[in-house]
Amino acid sequence: MAKRNLADELSLLSAHAEEKGGVPAILPVGEIVVAEWVRLKCRFGCKGYGKHFSCPPHTPSPEEMRRVLSGYRTAMLVRFDEDPAHPEIRPEDIPADFHSFYRRMILWIWETMWELEKMAFYDGYYKAFAFGAYPCIFCETCVAEEAEGSVDESLRRTCRMMDRVRPSMEAVGMDVFATARHVGWEIDPIPCADLEYGRIIHGNIRSVGLLLIT
């Protein structure tokens, strides 16, 4: 079967993203913003740091990511609006360990991006690679979190979902806010009650995934 031309492939991928409830936008890879400060937010402040193979320090550094991006020209951003499991959210509804609270939303994002990557790959765009949002939540606990002592690459082979785990955009140093603005999306931090991390005051959540295509 002849490889579909890029314009037709982008139309097909966009249609699938919309079918899954996402909002797609094509952008040149040169407009993806990678910055060193992004992973500071993971290392200092995120409860998922080091606990998932999708998160730092188990993911490519910003410098590595810049080298990866140099081999691509075209990408697709996909925006996911709100949390389908919690259309209305109050701070008092959110548990202290809030990762699992957003499980359905995170799986929606990860599964959609994985499907888009596989579609592009089997259509002949074999360089396709997807990035999600938030820490991986396929398993209740990651083997990286369960391990005693240091975690290195040799442990990754024990990942229970190795075929599906991908890093999030922020985990590799992508500035999601600045990148989204290149396609006209205003993505802002959601305010939290009493400045307490995770206890957001409304459910107007905007999440973003990325697919590198060619």
Disulfide bonds with the S-S distance in Angstrom:
none
